Amino acid sequence: MNPFAAAIFVNAFLLFLLQPMFAKMALPHLGGSAAVWTSCMLFFQTALLGGYLYAHWLASRASSRLQVVVHLAAVAAAGLCLPPRIPAGWAPGDLSSPVPGFLWLLARRIGPPFVLLAAGSPLLQHWFARARVRRDRDPYSLYVASNLGSAVALFAYPFFLERQTSLGQQTLIWSVGYALLLVALAVCGALAWNAPVERPVVSERPAVDWRERARWVVLAAVPSSLMLGVTSHITIDLAPMPLLWVLPLALYLTTFVIAFGAPSERYTSLVRAAVPFAVIVLAVLLFLRSELPGKLGYTPHLVAFFICALACHLRLAELRPHAARLTEFYLWLALGGVVGGAFNVIVAPALFNSVLEYPLAIILVAAVYRAADSRPSYRDFTIPAALGAALAVFFFLDADASRVALTVAALIGGIIAFDQRDVPARFALTIAAIVVVGMLSDRSDDTERLARRSFYGVYQIIDDSSARIRDFYSGTTIHGAEVFGDSGRSPATYYHRDGPLGALFTARAWRDAPWRVGVVGLGVGSTAAYARPGETWTFYEIDPLVARIAADNSWFHYLHAAAVAPNIVLGDARLSLAAASPRSLDVLLVDAFSSDAIPTHLLTREALQLYRQRLADDGVIAWHISNRYLDLRPVLQGLAADAGMTALIFSDQHIPKESNGRFPSIWVVMSAGPKTIDAIRSDSRWLALRSPRPPILWTDERSDVFSVLR
C-alpha cells in the first residue's frame, strides 16, 4: 500500500472526526442551537485555509528535509493540546453575539492540531510528487484518498462512534490516532528525505492569471455556502445533531472524491445536465413553502445539493493547474470555503431575518456551475423580469390561491426556467424570480409584525386575522400565542388551561404554601398566566432577543399581566440552575425548544440530578415533549427509572374544533414525592409513562438522537 495514501487517509480521518465530536461537546454550552455547527464550520474552514497557507509557504520556501523536520516537530508540539475538551462551565461572554467567544474557544482548544492536520494532505501530496514513489501516479489522485478518509470519518461518527462510545472514549480514540499519524508522517518524511533539495522557482511554473484564481474561489465558495445553507434548512426544524451535520458535509466531500477521481466525460456531461432539474426542484419547493411528507421530506434538498456541489467541483477539477501549483490551488480552494462559510455565519445573520443564504446559494449555482458562453446582456433580464411580474400579478389578483393554482404557477415557472438553462445568467435570474416572488408573496390573512434573527434562531411575530390570534414563531414552529383582546390572561397553544399544564397547576393539594416555580425556556411567557399572588417565578432563557420580545408589552402581555413579576435569568439553563440555591424550587417546567428541536443536554442523567438538587424533596418536574420528529418517551422513562422517580404522561391530542388557539401537546411529569404524584393522579388524564420503545438513558457523555427519530 502506498504509505502516502495511507497517511493522507488517516490524516483526513482524524481531521473530520474532530469536527462533529467537538461540535457535540459545544452544544450544551450554547443552548443546543442549530447555529453551533455552522459556527464550527466557519472555524474549520478558516483553520483549513491557515493549514493550506502554512503548507504552501513551507513547500515554496523550504527544502524537502527542512519541510519534514519542521512539520514533524510542529505536529508533535500540537499534541500538547490533547485531549480535545471544553472546560467545565464554559459559556460565551456575550449571549447576544456568542460567535467571537466560541471561535476563540475553538482556536485555543483545537486550533494548533487542526491547522496542522489541514496542512497534512497538500504537504504529503507535495512530498509524494518530489519523492516519486510511483512515477505513474498523479499527485492530485491522492486528493481522493484525503476526501475518502474525510467521508469515512463523517459517516463513522454518527452511525458508530456516537452510538457506541462516550465523549471521553472518543477523545481517547482520537488522541491515539493522532499519535499513530505522527508515526505515519515520519515514514513519509523518510521517503521524501532524499528528494531534490533545490527550492521550487515560482517564475518557472505555468502562469495562472487572477481571473482564473477568482474562478477557483467562486466555484469553491458556492457549494460551501450551499452546504451550510441546506444544513441550516434541515436542522432548524429536526434537531441539531451529528447525523444531520455530517450528512451534508460527507456528501460535499464525496463530490470532491468523484470530481478529482478522473470521471469520464460522459459522466461529467450527465451531472451538468442534471443540475437544472435539481435547481428547479428546490426553487419550486421554496416557492410552495413546503416539503415532501413523511421521513423523506428533506431528501430532495440533499439530492439536489449533491448534484449541484458535484457539478461545481467537476468544473474545479477541470480547471486545476499543473502539479507545480498544487499547494497554491488548494490554498485558493480553502479561501473559497472560508468566503462561503463567512457569508452564511457572519454576513447573512446580520443582513437577513430568515435563512435567505440558502436560496441565494441555489441561485448562484445556476449561474456558475458551467462556463458562460458569453457575457450577460440586457436581453437576459427580459424573460426573468416578465416571469417575476406575471407571478407577482398572480398573487396580487388571487391572494387566496388554492394549492392547485400555486402548484400550476410553480410548474409553469419551472418550465420557463428549464427552457433558459443553456444561458447561465438568464437561467439564474429566472430561478431568482421564482424564489423571490414566492418568498415575498402574501397568501393568507396573516400579517407579519416582526422578523428577527439571532444566533439561537429565526423569529417571527405573525397576526392571524382570521383566527384572531398573534403567533410567535421560532423557525417553522409556533412557540407561543395570544388571542386578540385577551391581554395575557388565558394561556394559548400548548399551555391552555384545559390541557396538561392546566391540570398540573390545578393539582395543588400536595403543597399549601405558595409555589416557587422555575421555567426553562421563555417563549412569550405564556406559562406566567398560571402565577398566583405570593409565588416566585423564574424564567431561564438563553436568547436575549426572545427575552426582549416577551417583555415588550406591545407584542405580548403575559409577563406584564402575571399576578407576580417573574424573574428572567439570561444564560444556558443548566449553568444558571447550577448557580441557584439548593431546594429553591417546588416546580420546574422544562420547555426549551429551538424551532421544533429540543436541546439534548437538558434531557440527560446529569441534568436531572441538577434539577433534583434545586427542587424540594416533594417537588415536580414537568417536561414538554411535543415534537414532530422525535419520540422522547423512552428517554424520559429511562431517566425516571434511573433516578427512582415516578413518571406520568398526559397526551392532549383531542382539541375541540371551536377551541381558538389551543394546540395538542404531550407533557411528562416526574416526582419522588408520593403525595405529589397522588395529587396529580387525581386527574385521570395523567397516566403512568410506558414507552412503546425500550427505555433509553442519555448522559452528558452519550446521547443518541438517531435512536428516537419517529
N, C-alpha and C positions, 0 to 999 in steps of 0.2 A: 504493500500500500504506500502511496506517495506520502511521505512524512509531512510535507507542506499542506496537502489537502486535509490530512488528519488534524494537524494543529489548527488550521483555519476553522475546521468544523467545530472543534472543542472551544476555540476562542469565541466563535459566534454563538454557540450553545450557551455559554456562560453569560455572554453579553445580554442576550434576550431572555434568559431565565431570570436575571436580576430585575428586569423591568416589572413584570406582573407581581413578583414576590415583594419588592419594596413598595409598590403601589398599594398592595393589600395591607401591608404594615401601616401605611399612612392613612388609610380610610378612616379608622376610628378617631384620628386626631383632627380630621377636617369634616366631621359630621356626616361621613358616608356620602359625600357629594359626588355626582357623576363627573364633575369637573376635575376631580383628583387625577383621573387618568390622562385627560388632555393636558393638564399642567405637567404631569410627569413626562408626557411625550415631548413637550417643548424642551424640558431639560435634557431628555435623552437625545433629541435631535441636535441641540446645541452642543452637548458633550461629544456627539458623534462628529460634528464639524470641528471641534477642538482636536479630537483624535486624528482626523484626516489632515488637519493643518500641521500637527506635530509630525505625522508620518511623511507628509510632503516635504517639510523642512529638513527632516533627518535624511530622507532619501536623496534630496537635492544637494545637501551641503556636506555630507559625511561619507567616508569610505565605508565599504561593507563591514570591515572589522569594527570600526567605531560605532556603526549602527547597532551591531549585535551587542556590544558592551553596554552602550547607553540604554538600549531598550530592556535588556535583561535586568540591569540594575534598577531601572525605573519600576518595572513590574514587581520586582522583589520588594522595593520600598513601599509601593502602594498596598502591599499585603498588610501593612500596619493598620489599615482601615478596617480590616476584617475582625469579626464577622459583621456583615451589614445589619445594623439595628437602628431603631429610633429611640431616643431617650424617653424613659417613662415620664408621662405627664407633659410632654412637649405640646405646645399649642402656638398657633401663629399670633404674633403681637398685635396685628391689625385684623380683626374679624371681617371688616368690610372689604378688605383687599388682602387676602392671605397669600396670594401668589408669590410676591417677592420673598416673604419669610420662608415659604415652602421650598422655593427654588434654592435659597441659601442653605436650608437643611439638606437638601439633596446634594448640593455641591460639597458640603462638609463631610457627609456620611458615606457617599459612594462616588463622589466626583473623580478622585485620582484613579481608582481601578477601572471605572467606566471609561474614562478618556483613553487609557492605555489599551483596554480591550477594543475600543473603537478603532484605534490605530493598528491593531493586530492584523486585520485582513489585508489592507493595502501594503503594509510593510512586508508581510510574508509573501505576497504576490510579487513585490519588488525583489525580494531576496531570491525567490524562485526563478524569476526572469534572469537575474545575474548569475545564479548558480548553475543554470542549465541542467537541472536534474533530469529532465526529459526534453530533449530538443524539439520533439514534435508537438509539444503542448503549448497552447496559447495561455499566457498568464491570466487573461480575462476568464478562462474557464474555471479558475479557482474561485471566482466570484459566485459560481453556482454552489460550491461546497460551503461557502460562507452563508449564503441565504438559506441553503438546506439545513445547516445547523441551527440557524435562527428559527426557521419554521418548526423544526422538531422540538425545540425548547418551548415554543409558544403553545404547541398542542399538548406537550407532555405536562405542562404545569396545571391547567385546569382539569385535565382528564385523569391524571395520575398523582402528581406530587401534591396538589392542593387537597385531594381527597384522601390520600394515604399517609401523609406526613403533617406534622405540626410546623409552625413557622420556625421554631427553634431548630428542628431537624433539617428544614430546608436550608437555613443559613449554614449549618454544619456541612451539608452535602455540597453546597456552593463553594465553601471555603476549601474543601478537599479538592474539588475540581480545579480551583484556581491554582493550587499547588502543583497538580498534575500538568496544567497548562505551562507552568514555568519550566518544567522538565522538557515538554514538547518543544517549547521555544528554544531551549538550549540545543536540542538536536538539530533543529532547522538552522540555528545560528552557526553550528559547526559545519554544516554543509555549505553555507554561504560564506564561510570564513575566508576561503581561498579564491573568492570571486575577484574579478579585476578591481584594482584599488583606485583607479582614476575616477575623479568626480564627473558626473554627467554634465555636459555643457548644454545649457538651455538653448543657446542660439543655434545648435545643430539639430534640434528637434523639429519635426514638421510643424509649420506655423499654424496657429489657431487664432482666428480673429475674435474680437469681443462680441460680435453678433452671434457667433457660434456658442460662445460661453453663455451668453444670455439665454439662448435656446435651451442649453442644458439645464440652467436654473429653472426656467419656466416649466419645462417638462418634468422636472423633479418636484417642483412646488405644488403643482395642481393635484397630482394623486396624493401627495402628503396631506394637503388640506381636505381633499375628498375623504381620505381615510378617517381623519379626526371628525369630520362632519357626519359621516354615516355612523360612527361610534356614538357620538352625542345623540343623534336622532334615535338610536335604538335604546341606549342605556338610560336616557332621561325618563323613560316610562317603565322599562323592565326592571333593571337593577344594576347598580354599579358593581360588577363582579368580574373576576379574571376571565371567565369564559367569553363574556361579551366584549371585553377589552381586546383579548388576544386574537379572536377570530378575524376581525378586520385586519389587524396587523399581520397575522400569519398569511392571510390571502394576499396582502400587499407584498410581503417578502416572496411569496410563491411566484408572483408575477415577475420579480427580478430573476428568479431561478429559471423560469421559462424563457424570458426575453434574452438573457445572456447565455443561454444554453444552445445557441445557434439553431433556432427553429427554422423550418422550411419557409420558403417564400409563399407557398400556398397557405400555410398556417397563418402567417402574418396577414395575408390578404383577408382571410376568413375572419380574424379578430377585428380588423378595421371595418369590415362590412357589418359586424355585429354591434359596433358602438352606437350608430344611430338608433337602433332598436332599444338598446339599454337606456340611452339618454331620454328617449321619448317616453318609455315606460315610467321612468322616475318623474319626468315632467307632468305626465298625466296623473300619477298618484298625488303629487304635490298640489296640482290643480284641483283635484277632487277632495283633498284633505282627508284621505282615507288610506287604510292598509287592507291587505287581504285578510279575511277572517281566519281565526284559529292560530295554532302554534307557528305556522309558516308565514305569518303576516309580514314579517320583515325580510323574508328570503329574497324578494325582488331587489331590495336595496343592496344586499350583499352580492348577489349575482351581477347586478349592473356595475357595482363598484369594482368587482374583479375584472370585468371586461374592459372598463374604462382605464383602470390603472395599468392593465396589461398592454393596452394599445399605446399609452404614453411611454411605457418602459421599453416596448419594442422599438419605438421611434428613437429613444435614447440609445439603445444598443446599436442601431444603425449609424448613429452619429458619433459613436465612441472614437477617440483619436488613436494614434499609434501608441504602442505599449510604452514608449519613452515618456508619454504624458499621462500614464496610468494614474499616479497619485494625484495629479492636478485635476484629472477628470472626476475622481471620487470626491475631491475637495469641493468642486462646484456642485456635484450632486447633493452633498451634505448641506451646502448653503441653501439649495433649493428646498430641502426638507425643513430647514430652520425657518425659511421665509413662509412656507405653508403653515407650519406649526404656530409661529408667532402671530400670523393673521388670525388663526382660529382662537388662540388662547388670550391674546392681548388686544389686538385691534378690534375683532368682531364684538366681544362683550362691551367694549367702550362705545361702539358705533350703533349696534343693533339691540333691539329689545326682544328679539327672538333668535333662533338658531338659523339665521339667514346665511351664514357662511356655507351651509350645506348646499342649498340651491345655487349659490354663486359658483361653487366649485363644479357643479354639474354643467352650468353654462360655459365655464372655461374649458371643460373637457371637450365640449362640442366645437370650441374654437381652435384648440391646439393639438388634438390627437393625431392629426395628419397635416402635412405641409400644405399651405395655401398655394394655389397656382398663380394667384395674382393678388395685388393689394386691394383692400376693401374700397368700394366706391359708393357714391350716394345711392346707386341702384340697389345695393344690398340692404338698405334700410326700408325700402318701399314695401316689400311683402310682409316683413315682421311688423311694421307700423300698421299696415292695413289689418293684419290678423289681430293685433292688440286692440285696435279701435273697434273691430267687429265684436270681440269678446266683451269689451267694456260696455258697448251698447246693449249686448245681450243681457248683461246683469242689470243695467240701468232700466231696461224695459220690463224685465221679469226677475225682480229680486227674490221671489219665492219659487224659483225654478225647481222643478222636480228632479229627483236623482237621475231619471232617464234623460231629461233635457241636458243636464250637466255632463253626463257621460257622452252624449252625442256631440256636444260642443267640444269636449276634450279630444274626442276621436278625430273630429274634423281638423282641429289644431294640430294633432299628431300627424295626420296625413299630409298636411301642408308642410310641416317641418321635415318629414321624410323626403318629400319632393325636393327640398332645398339642401339635402345632405352633402351634395358634391361641392358646395361653396361654403367653406368653413364659417366665414363671417355671417353670411345670411342664415345658415343653419343655427348658429349660436344665438343670434338675435331673435330668431323665431321661437326657439326654446325659451329665451328670456321673456318674450311676450306672453307665452302660455303661463309660465311660473309666476311672473309679477302680477298679471291680471287676476290669476287665481288667488293669490295671497291678499290682494287688496280688495277683492270683491266682498260685498256685504250681502249675505244670503239669508238673513233672517231678521227677526225683530231685535236681535242682540245689538247692544251698543258698547263698544269698548271705551271704558272710562280711564283706564290706566294700563300701561305696559312698561314693565321694568325688568331688568336682568341683573343678577349678581353672580358671584362665584358659585353660589349654592343652588341656583335655579332660575327659571324664567317665569315671571309672574304677570297675571292679567287680572284686572277687575272688569267684569262684564255685567251690564244690566240686561236682564231678560224681561222685556216689557210684557210679553205675552203671559209669562208665569208670574210677573210682578215680583221678581227676586233679584238680588245682586249677588253674583258669584265671584269667588276668589279662586283663581286657577294657579296651580303650580305645574308647569308643563301642560299636559292634557288632562290633568286630574283636578277636580274641584276640592279645595281644602277648607271650605267654609262658605257660608252664605247667610244673607239676611233678607227676610221678607220685607218688601216695601212697607213703610209705616210702622214696623214692629219696634224699631228703636232699641234693639238688643235685648228684649225681654224674653223671647222664646227662641232657644237654640234650634237651628235647622240642620239639614243634611244628615250626617251620621250621628248627630248628638241630640236629636229630638227627644222630648220628654216621654214619649210612649215607647222608646227603644231601650237598648241595653244600658246606656248611661243614665237615663231617667230612672230605670229600675234600681240601679246601684245607689243613686243618691236618695231614693225613697227608703231604702233598707237601712234606716239609721238606728235600729234598736240595739245594735251592738256597742254603740258609743253615744252617751248622752251629751258629753262635752262638745263644744264647737270643734269642727274638724279642722285639721291642718292638712291642706291639700297641695301636692306638687304635680305639675303637668309638664311632661317632656314634649315639647312641640307646641307652638303658639297658634299658628294659622291666623284666623281673625279673632281669636279669643272666645269662640263660641261657648266653651265649657264654663267660662266665667259667669254665665247666666245661672249656674247652679249654686253660686256662692250665697251664703247666708250671713246675716249680721254676726259679728264676733269671730268669724272664721279667718284663717290665714291662708291666702292663696299665692303660690309662687309658680311662675311660668319659666321654663328653661328653654331658651331659643338661641340657636347658633347664628342666625342670619339677621344682622341689624336692619336690613331692608324690610323684612317681614315684621319686625317689631315696630318700625315706623308706620307701616301701613295699618297694622292692627290698632295702634294708638291714635291714629288720625280719625277724629270723630266725624269728619266729613265723608268718610267711606263706610266705616262700621262702628256700631255703638256698644258692643258687648262689654268692652273694658270700662267704658265710662258709665254704663248703666248698672254695673255689678254692685251688689249690696256692700261689698268691701273693695277697696282699691287693691288690685293684685300687684304683686312684685314681679318684675321681669328681669331675669338674670341672663345676660348675654354670654354665650360660650357653649362649647360642647357639653351636653347634659351630664355625661359621666364625670367629666372633670369638675363641673360645677357642683354636682352632688357630692363628690369626694371632699369638697371644701365645706360642705354643710355640716351641721351638728348631728351627732347620732340621735336616733329616736325622735327626730324633729318633725316627722310626718305621720299622719294617720292613713292617708290615701295617696297613692302615686298613680297617675294616668300616664301611660307610655303611648303617645300618639304622634310620633315623629315620622314624617314622610318627606321624600324628595320626589315630586311628581307622584308616581304610584309605587316607588321603591322605598323599602323600609331599611334603615341602616342596620346592618347585621350586628355591629358591636353593642347595640342596645338589647340584644337577644341572646347573650352568652351567659355561661355559668358565673363568670366574674361580675358581669353586670347585675345579675340577680342577687349575688352576695352583697354588692354595694347597696342595692335598693333596700334589702332587708335590714342592713345596718342603719339606714336612715329612717326606717319605719318603726312604729310602735310594735310591740310583740303581737298584738292582735290586728295590726294594720293590713291593708289590702292593696294589691297591685292590679290595675286594670290595663290590659293590652288591647289596642285597636289593631286588628289583623286583617281588615278588609283589603283585598288585593285581587287584581285581575289575573296575575301571573304566578303568584307564589302561594302555596298552601302551608301556612306556618303552624298548623295544629300539631304536627309531630314534634316540632321544635319546642313548643310550649309544654307539651306533655312530657317530653324528656327533661326539661328544666324543672317542672314541678316534682317529678319523681326523684330527681337527683337531690332536690332541696328538701324533700319531705313535706311538701305543701299540697293542699287540696286545690284543684283547678276546676272551675266551672266555665261553661261556654253558653253564650246567648247569640244565636244566629237569627238576626232580624231581617228576614228576606221577603216578607209579605207586607208591602206598603199599600194602603188603600189608594185607589186612583185619584180620589178627591183630595188626598193629602198634598199640600203645596210645600215644596222644599224639603221633603223627607226622603232620605236615601236608605237603601238596605245597608246593613253593616254587620260585622262579626266582632264581638268582644269576648275576651277571656279574662276572668279574674282569678287571682291566687291569694291564698292566705294560710297562715299556720294557726290561726285562731278559730277553734270550733264554733264559738259564739258568733263570730263574724260570718263564717260560712253558713250557719243555720239561718242567720238574719237575711242573707242574700238569697238563700234557697227558698225562702218563704214565697218568692215569686217563682212559679213553676216553670217559667220560660228559661230559667237558668238550669242547665243540665250538666252532668258530670262530663268532663272533657275526655272523649275517646276518639283518637285519630284513626282513620281507616288505614294509615300507614304506620309502620313501626316507629316508636319514639326515637328522636334524634337529639343528641346533646351537643350543642355548639359551645365552644370555648373561644377565648381570645386567640388561642393558637391554631384552632381548627374550626372552620365554618364553611360548609359546602352548600352554597345556594342552589347549585345544579340539582341537588337531591330533592328539593322541594318545589321545583317547577311544576306547574299544573299540566 
